[in-house]
Amino acid sequence: METRSVEGKYDTLLSLKSKVSNLQGHNDELRSVLREVRYEATKAKVDLEKAVSKVEMLDGELKALKQAGAGAFFQTMTLPDGMSVTSSDIIASLNEHLILVLQVSKG
């Protein structure tokens, strides 16, 4: 009877140690995931702050250009469906050059 009591306590102790070890493993895994999520959240926040800063800077530049009246803003025309990207790039470049030449000739 005494051996059963000792063996029972021993089995219970091993069972509890096993459960604690298992829980510690889960806890470590959760800590690792939490660390990774915090890192990704911080990275996303920094990227967002950079993007907002850039948008604010570009918005300020646009307002300054509009107030100064510098440069003519033009609306791009839609190109035919069959036209390749390189053709549209060439047309856009020629349009920009034409606008610059017109501005120089006026000024």
C-alpha positions as CSV (number, residue, x, y, z in Angstrom):
1,M,0.0,0.0,0.0
2,E,2.8,2.3,0.8
3,T,4.4,1.6,-2.6
4,R,1.2,2.6,-4.4
5,S,1.1,5.8,-2.5
6,V,4.7,6.6,-3.5
7,E,4.2,5.5,-7.1
8,G,1.0,7.5,-7.3
9,K,2.7,10.7,-6.2
10,Y,5.6,10.0,-8.5
11,D,3.2,9.5,-11.5
12,T,1.3,12.6,-10.6
13,L,4.5,14.6,-10.3
14,L,5.7,13.4,-13.7
15,S,2.3,14.2,-15.2
16,L,2.4,17.7,-13.7
17,K,6.0,18.3,-14.9
18,S,5.0,17.2,-18.4
19,K,2.0,19.5,-18.5
20,V,4.1,22.5,-17.2
21,S,6.8,21.8,-19.8
22,N,4.1,21.6,-22.5
23,L,2.6,24.9,-21.3
24,Q,6.0,26.5,-21.2
25,G,6.6,25.4,-24.8
26,H,3.3,27.0,-25.9
27,N,4.1,30.1,-23.9
28,D,7.5,30.5,-25.6
29,E,5.9,30.0,-29.0
30,L,3.3,32.7,-28.2
31,R,6.0,35.0,-27.1
32,S,7.8,34.5,-30.4
33,V,4.7,35.2,-32.4
34,L,3.9,38.3,-30.3
35,R,7.5,39.6,-30.9
36,E,7.1,39.0,-34.7
37,V,3.7,40.7,-34.8
38,R,5.0,43.7,-32.9
39,Y,8.0,44.0,-35.2
40,E,5.7,43.9,-38.3
41,A,3.3,46.4,-36.7
42,T,6.2,48.8,-36.0
43,K,7.5,48.4,-39.5
44,A,4.0,49.1,-41.0
45,K,3.7,52.1,-38.8
46,V,7.0,53.5,-39.9
47,D,6.1,52.9,-43.6
48,L,2.8,54.6,-43.1
49,E,4.5,57.6,-41.5
50,K,6.9,57.9,-44.4
51,A,4.1,57.7,-46.9
52,V,2.0,60.3,-45.1
53,S,5.1,62.6,-44.9
54,K,5.7,62.2,-48.6
55,V,2.1,62.9,-49.5
56,E,2.2,66.0,-47.3
57,M,5.4,67.2,-48.9
58,L,4.0,66.6,-52.4
59,D,0.8,68.3,-51.5
60,G,2.7,71.3,-50.3
61,E,4.7,71.4,-53.5
62,L,1.6,71.2,-55.6
63,K,0.0,74.1,-53.7
64,A,3.1,76.2,-54.0
65,L,3.2,75.6,-57.8
66,K,-0.5,76.4,-58.1
67,Q,0.0,79.6,-56.2
68,A,3.0,80.6,-58.2
69,G,1.2,79.8,-61.4
70,A,4.2,77.9,-62.6
71,G,3.7,75.2,-65.2
72,A,0.6,74.3,-67.0
73,F,-1.2,71.3,-65.8
74,F,-2.5,69.3,-68.7
75,Q,-4.9,66.3,-68.9
76,T,-3.5,63.3,-70.6
77,M,-5.4,61.9,-73.5
78,T,-6.5,58.3,-73.6
79,L,-4.5,56.2,-76.1
80,P,-5.9,53.6,-78.5
81,D,-6.1,50.1,-77.1
82,G,-3.6,48.6,-79.5
83,M,-0.9,51.1,-78.7
84,S,2.1,49.6,-76.9
85,V,3.6,51.0,-73.6
86,T,6.7,52.3,-75.4
87,S,4.5,54.2,-77.8
88,S,2.6,55.8,-75.0
89,D,5.8,56.7,-73.3
90,I,7.1,58.4,-76.4
91,I,3.9,60.3,-76.8
92,A,4.0,61.4,-73.1
93,S,7.6,62.5,-73.5
94,L,6.8,64.5,-76.6
95,N,3.9,66.1,-74.9
96,E,6.0,67.2,-72.0
97,H,8.7,68.6,-74.3
98,L,6.0,70.5,-76.3
99,I,4.7,72.1,-73.1
100,L,8.2,73.1,-72.0
101,V,8.9,74.7,-75.4
102,L,5.5,76.5,-75.3
103,Q,6.3,77.8,-71.8
104,V,9.7,79.0,-72.9
105,S,8.3,80.8,-76.0
106,K,5.7,82.6,-73.9
107,G,8.2,83.6,-71.2
